[in-house]
Amino acid sequence: MFEAEDIRDWRGHDVVDAEGHKIGTLEAVYVDTTTDLPAFATVVTGLPTKRRLNFVPLDGATVKPGALKVRYDKKRVKDSPSIDTDGELVAEEEPKLFAYYGLSYQRGPAGARRLGRR
């Protein structure tokens, strides 16, 4: 796993699935607000005229030369919850995002949102 401090260096790099298929490019990382560790990434996908940001968990992600490799397949990521390129993940959508990937969801301390964009 990469360090959260280094994530700015990876923006714009390819994101690939376990088989090495390019999914898109890394746009941002969302950290778990309770641990400050990388939890999800947004990946720029779509056609040049209709881009969107799809979410993918970073559990099990690794860095390889020029790319971030995630453990989820390309189709699953492209079908995942997404936002517009200038949008934001609203707190009410967080549980749906976790559920899509079969991950458990708990709000942060005192009911705070679980994910924060870095």
Buried (B, 14 or more C-beta within 10 A) or exposed (E): EBEBEEBEEBEEBBBBBEEEEEBBBBBBBBBBBEEEEBBBBBBBBBEEEEBBBBBBBBBEBEBEEEBBBBBBBBEBBBEBBBBEEEEEBEBEBBBEBBEBBEEEEEBBEEEEBBBBEB
